């Protein structure tokens, strides 16, 4: 039995919302989820592997048609068997090749690209895992800090997505997410 996603904290940001949740991102109900991909679009391990197992191999086949996708760009595919709960998967590379180490700079670039593509596609709800964590070598705290920097910058010039959900997979990651969000000072929220 797959654990459902549990909402742990909500933060209002004007007419937008940041949500911290825990669970399996493949079970979420949200317009789009982000796959912290590699540039070659192989969906082998981590979140990518989980998405491929649940959504179906056709998602990876569709993504591979766009490869290579550089870090700092993103592409969208259908969500396969995750539809209609999830409409699209946004593949945003955090590394060039599978199972590479990554950096917070690359995670920030990937999150920026994912947010821009979500806004372009008029996505209202976007769910992120801890990008670059796991095989990428970052901890959840550094991952979320980089993603929040990208979101803060994005929301200064765009209003969508209106709901951004950061999904921690386990208790350790959740504690790190909560620590980062408590200390976060999103300047884009002050003017909302």
C-alpha positions as CSV (number, residue, x, y, z in Angstrom):
1,X,0.0,0.0,0.0
2,X,1.4,3.4,-1.0
3,X,1.2,6.1,1.6
4,X,-0.9,9.0,0.6
5,X,0.5,12.5,0.6
6,X,-0.1,14.2,4.0
7,X,-0.3,18.0,4.1
8,X,1.9,19.2,7.1
9,X,2.1,22.9,6.7
10,X,0.5,25.6,4.5
11,X,1.8,29.1,4.0
12,X,-0.2,31.9,2.4
13,X,1.6,34.2,0.0
14,X,-1.1,36.6,-1.1
15,X,-3.3,34.7,-3.4
16,X,-0.8,31.9,-3.7
17,X,0.2,29.1,-1.4
18,X,3.2,27.0,-0.4
19,X,2.5,23.6,1.0
20,X,4.9,21.3,2.8
21,X,3.7,17.7,2.6
22,X,5.0,14.2,3.3
23,X,4.6,11.0,1.3
24,X,4.9,9.5,-2.2
25,X,4.7,12.2,-4.8
26,X,3.2,9.7,-7.3
27,X,0.0,9.6,-5.2
28,X,-0.6,13.4,-5.1
29,X,-3.5,15.2,-6.7
30,X,-2.1,18.2,-8.5
31,X,-2.0,19.5,-12.1
32,X,1.7,18.7,-12.5
33,X,4.6,17.0,-10.8
34,X,8.3,17.8,-11.3
35,X,10.7,15.0,-12.2
36,X,14.3,15.9,-11.2
37,X,15.6,14.4,-14.4
38,X,19.0,13.8,-16.0
39,X,19.7,15.4,-19.4
40,X,19.4,12.1,-21.2
41,X,15.8,11.6,-19.8
42,X,16.5,8.1,-18.5
43,X,14.0,7.4,-15.7
44,X,15.9,4.8,-13.7
45,X,16.1,5.6,-10.0
46,X,14.7,7.8,-7.3
47,X,11.7,10.0,-8.1
48,X,12.2,9.4,-11.8
49,X,12.1,5.7,-11.4
50,X,9.0,5.9,-9.1
51,X,7.2,8.0,-11.7
52,X,8.1,5.6,-14.5
53,X,6.9,2.6,-12.5
54,X,3.6,4.2,-11.7
55,X,2.9,6.3,-14.8
56,X,4.2,3.7,-17.3
57,X,7.2,3.4,-19.6
58,X,5.5,5.6,-22.2
59,X,6.3,8.6,-20.1
60,X,10.0,7.8,-20.4
61,X,9.7,7.1,-24.1
62,X,8.0,10.5,-24.7
63,X,10.7,12.3,-22.6
64,X,13.6,10.5,-24.4
65,X,12.4,12.0,-27.7
66,X,13.5,15.4,-26.4
67,X,16.9,14.3,-25.1
68,X,19.4,15.8,-24.5
69,X,17.8,18.5,-22.3
70,X,20.3,20.7,-20.7
71,X,20.3,21.6,-17.0
72,X,18.3,24.9,-16.9
73,X,15.7,23.8,-19.4
74,X,12.5,21.7,-18.9
75,X,10.1,19.7,-21.0
76,X,6.6,18.4,-20.4
77,X,5.1,15.0,-21.1
78,X,1.8,13.4,-20.5
79,X,1.3,11.7,-17.1
80,X,0.5,8.3,-18.4
81,X,-1.4,6.2,-15.8
82,X,-1.3,9.1,-13.3
83,X,-4.0,10.9,-15.3
84,X,-6.4,12.4,-14.4
85,X,-5.0,13.1,-10.9
86,X,-1.9,14.6,-12.6
87,X,-2.1,16.1,-16.0
88,X,1.5,16.5,-16.9
89,X,5.0,15.6,-15.7
90,X,7.6,18.4,-16.0
91,X,11.1,16.9,-16.5
92,X,13.7,19.4,-15.3
93,X,17.3,18.0,-15.3
94,X,19.4,18.5,-12.2
95,X,22.3,16.5,-13.7
96,X,23.7,15.7,-17.1
97,X,23.9,11.9,-16.8
98,X,22.1,9.4,-14.7
99,X,23.3,9.0,-11.1
100,X,25.6,12.1,-11.1
101,X,26.2,14.3,-8.1
102,X,24.6,17.7,-8.5
103,X,24.8,21.1,-6.9
104,X,22.3,23.6,-5.4
105,X,23.0,25.9,-8.4
106,X,21.8,23.2,-10.8
107,X,18.7,22.5,-8.6
108,X,17.9,26.2,-8.6
109,X,18.2,26.3,-12.4
110,X,16.0,23.2,-12.7
111,X,13.4,24.6,-10.4
112,X,13.4,27.9,-12.3
113,X,12.9,26.0,-15.6
114,X,10.1,23.9,-14.1
115,X,8.3,26.9,-12.8
116,X,8.6,28.8,-16.1
117,X,7.2,25.9,-18.0
118,X,4.3,25.5,-15.5
119,X,3.4,29.2,-15.9
120,X,3.6,28.9,-19.7
121,X,1.2,25.9,-19.5
122,X,-1.1,27.7,-17.0
123,X,-0.6,25.1,-14.3
124,X,-2.3,26.1,-11.1
125,X,-0.8,23.4,-8.8
126,X,2.8,22.1,-9.1
127,X,4.4,19.5,-6.9
128,X,8.2,19.2,-6.3
129,X,10.1,16.4,-4.7
130,X,13.5,17.1,-3.0
131,X,15.3,17.8,-6.2
132,X,19.0,16.7,-6.3
133,X,18.6,14.7,-3.1
134,X,19.2,11.0,-3.0
135,X,21.6,10.0,-5.8
136,X,22.3,13.7,-6.5
137,X,24.0,13.9,-3.2
138,X,22.3,17.0,-1.7
139,X,20.3,16.9,1.6
140,X,16.6,17.9,1.6
141,X,17.4,21.2,3.4
142,X,19.8,22.4,0.7
143,X,17.4,21.2,-2.0
144,X,14.4,23.1,-0.6
145,X,16.4,26.3,0.0
146,X,17.5,26.3,-3.7
147,X,13.9,25.6,-4.9
148,X,12.5,28.3,-2.6
149,X,15.0,30.8,-4.1
150,X,13.8,29.9,-7.6
151,X,10.1,30.2,-6.5
152,X,10.7,33.6,-4.8
153,X,12.3,34.9,-8.0
154,X,9.6,33.4,-10.2
155,X,6.7,34.8,-8.2
156,X,8.1,38.3,-8.6
157,X,7.1,38.3,-12.3
158,X,4.5,35.5,-12.6
159,X,1.4,34.6,-10.6
160,X,1.1,30.9,-11.5
161,X,1.4,28.3,-10.3
162,X,-0.8,29.5,-7.5
163,X,-0.2,26.4,-5.3
164,X,3.3,24.9,-5.0
165,X,3.6,21.7,-3.0
166,X,7.0,20.5,-1.7
167,X,6.8,16.8,-1.0
168,X,9.2,15.2,1.5
169,X,9.5,11.4,1.1
170,X,10.4,10.6,4.7
171,X,10.4,12.0,8.2
172,X,14.1,13.1,8.0
173,X,13.4,15.1,4.8
174,X,10.2,16.5,6.3
175,X,12.1,17.8,9.4
176,X,14.6,19.5,7.1
177,X,11.8,21.0,4.9
178,X,10.1,22.4,7.9
179,X,13.3,23.9,9.3
180,X,14.0,25.6,6.0
181,X,10.5,27.0,5.5
182,X,10.4,28.4,9.0
183,X,13.6,30.4,8.3
184,X,12.6,31.4,4.8
185,X,12.0,35.0,3.9
186,X,10.2,35.1,0.6
187,X,10.3,38.7,-0.6
188,X,7.7,37.9,-3.3
189,X,5.2,37.3,-0.6
190,X,5.6,40.7,1.1
191,X,4.1,42.6,-1.9
192,X,1.2,40.3,-2.4
